[in-house]
Amino acid sequence: MNNTWTIFKKESRQMALEYKWIWLPVVFILLGATQPVTSYYLPSILEMMGGEQGVTVDPSKFVLDGNTILAATLASQFDQMGLIIISLSFMGIIQGEKASGILSFMMTRPLNLRSYLLGKWVAAYSLIAFSMMAGFGTSMFYSHYLFDGVNVGIGIKAFSIYLVWGMFILSVIMTVSTLLRGSGSVAFVSIVILLLFRMLAGLDPLVDLFNPASLSLEAASVLKENGMMSGITWTLLFVAVWIPVLFSLNEWLIKHRKVYLRHG
């Protein structure tokens, strides 16, 4: 536990030096504000662009409630641009230390590998969760004042479900960062894998039980319909299996394939 805490403090300090604790929450705040503000002004924008010769806008088509806007924030902003930004922000979480030789040096110290990985994961996830919270809170604020209001209790419930999907996102990025050498390839492969999970979500109820990305759809469903899928418990259980499996894979890659060596 002491090793985990030491790594956590080291990673948090490094992210502070890189200003990640500032710019990543700011990015998510902008993403969170984008959906409600754009949705609110979209009818006016279309009217200005179309005029009498353009598209006729039916105002009733744009009658939305705050919870629907929050659901769109998760699906359109966090699951697309947000996912890409997270992948780019943490693509070097293992790869960077592997390339610089720091990981090779640390493995010669009396450091438990699992504690090392856990410390890095907890530090990174703390920042991701904080950033998502800032963005979702901003979206909730604008949705409440620009539309018909927001049910705070339902919003918290939905966001809690979405945070579990965020855990899986980081676990995938961390595993790919351990496996590959180039930071660009880590970001690209991570984005492709995560978007594939997201694209498969909702296509088949049976597949959704095993697909962590279905939790994003579940969060949106809670916001729009205040109801949950019957299989969400199974999905949460499978995510609870996915993450330890990815951790074990990270350990195996470092221990047995010597990926921490710069040219190994």
N, C-alpha and C positions, 0 to 999 in steps of 0.2 A: 504493500500500500504506500510506503514511503517513496519507493521508486516511481510509482504512478503519480503521486503528488508532485514530485520533483520534475518529472517530464511535463506535467500539466502546467506548472509555473513557467518552465522554460518556453513552452510553446505559446502560452498566453503573452509572455513578455516579447517574444519574437513577433507575434502578430501585432502587438502594440507598436513596436518599432517600425513595422511596415504599414502602419496606419490602417490596418484591416478593421480594427474595432471602430473606425470612423467611417471609412468609405463604403464598406459592405452594408452596414445598416442604412446609410444614406441612399444607396442604390435600391434597396428593397423598399424604402420609404417612397421613392419616386415610382417604383413599380406599383406599390399599393395605391398611390394617388391617381395613377394613370387611368385605371379602369373606371372608377366612379366619375371622375372629371370628364373623361372622353364620352362616356355614356350619357352624361347630363347635357353636354353641349352638342352632341352629334346631330340632333334634329335641326338646330340652328345652323350648324356647319353645312349640312346637306341643302338647306334652304338657300343659303348664301351662294353655294356653288351651282345650284340648279337654276334658281330664278324661275321665271315664267316659262322658259323654254326647256327647263330641265326636268328632274324627277319630282313628281308630286309626293310630298311626305305626309303620311297619315300619322298624326300625333299619337293616336292610340297604340300604334305599334311600338312606341318607345316608353310606355308606362311600365316601369320596372320598380321593384321594391329593393330595399337595402340588402336583404339576405341574398337575393339573386345576383346582385352586383358583387357581393363578397365571394360567392361561388365562382363567378367569372374571373375574379382576381386570382384565385387559386389555379384555375384551369388555363387561363389565357396569359397570365403574367408570371406566376411563380413556376408553373410546370413547363414553361417554354424559356423565356429569357432568364428567369431566375435560376433554372436548372443549369443553363449554359454558364452563367456567371459563377455559380458555385463550383462547377467543374474546372473552370479556368482559375479560380481563386485557390483551389486546393490540389491542383494537379501535381504539385511538387511536394506534397505532404510526406511522402517516403522517397520519391524519385530524386528530390533535391539533395537530401542527405546522402543518398546512395551515390549520386554523381560526384559530390564533393569529397567523398571519402569519410564524412563524419559518421555515417552509420557503421562503416567498417571499424572505425576507432571505438565507437560506443560498444560494439559487440565484444571488444576485448576487455571491457570493464565488467565488474560484478553487477551486471544489470539484468534483471529478469525480462526476457523478450516480451512476454505477455503484458507486463507492466508498462513497458516502453510503448507498445501499440495502443494500449488502453489510455495511457496518458495523452497521447497525441489525438486519439479519437475524441476523448471527452473535451479537450481544449477546442478542437475544431468544431465539434457539434455545439458547444456552448455559444460560439460566435454565430453559427448558422441559425440556431434557434432564436438567439437574440435579434438577429437581423430580420428573420421571418416575422417575429413578433412585432417588431417596429413597423414593418411593411403592412402586416395584417391590421394592426391597430390604426394605422393611417387610413387604410381602406375603409375600416369600420367607421372612423370619424367622418370621412367625406360621405360615405353611403348614408349615414344617419342624418346628416344635415341637407344633403342634396335630394334624397329620395324619401320614402315613407318610413324611415326609421329602421333600426336594426335590433333584433333580439340578442342582447349581449350573452345570455346564457347559452343559446344555440350556437352563437359565434364561437364561444370558448370551447364548447363541445366539439365542434367541427375542426377547429384549429388544433386541438389536442390530437385528433385522429391524424391530421395532416403531418404533425411533427414526427409521427412514427415512420411515415414515408420518407421524411427528411433523414432519419437515422439510416435507412437503407441506402439512400442516395450517397451519403458520406462513406458508408462501408464499401460500396462498389468503387467509388473514386479511389479510396485508400488501397484496395486490392489491385486495381489496375496500375496505380502508382508504384506498387511493389513489384509488379510483374514486368512493366515496360521500362525502357531506358530514357527515351526522349520525352520531355515535358509536353510538347505539342501532340505527340501520339497518345499520351495519357489522357489529355483533355478530349481529343477526338474520339477515342475508343469509349471513354466513359460516357460522353454525350450520346453516342450511338446506342450503347447498351441501355442506358436509362430511357431514352426516347422510345426504344423498342418495347421496353416494359410498359411504358405509358400508352403506346399505340395499341398494345394487346389488351389493355384494361377495358372491360366492358363488352368485349366481343363474345365471351362465353362465360356463363356463371361458374362453371366448373373450373375453368382456367383462372378466374378471378380469385378463387380460394387460395391459389398458390402464388398469385401475382401481387407483390407489395404495392405496385402502382394503383391497384384497385382501391387502396385507402384514400387516394386523392379523389376518386369518384365518389367514395363514400362520404368524405367531408363535404363535397358539393351537394350531395343528396340530403345530408343533414340540414344544410342551409336552406335549400330550396323546398324540401318536403318535410323537414323535421322527422325523418324516418331513416332507419338504418337497414342495410341488407341483412338477411337472415344468417349469412355465412361470415359476418365480420369477425366473429370470435375465432373462427378457424384461420382466417387471413392473418389476424394478429398473432396467433400461435405459430403460423408458418414463418412470419417475419422474425419472431423470436428465435426461430431455428436458423433462418437465413443468415442473420448477423453473426452468431457464433461460428457458423460454418465458414464465412468469409474471413473471420479473425483467424481461425485455424489454418486456412489456406495461406494467409499472410505469414504466419509463423513457419509453416512448412517451406514456403518459398525462401524465406530468409535463412532458415537453418540448413536445409538440404540442398538448395540450389545455389547458395552463396550469392544471392542477388545483391547483397550489400557491397560486394566488391565492384569497383569502378569498371573493370573490364571482365568481370566474372560472368 
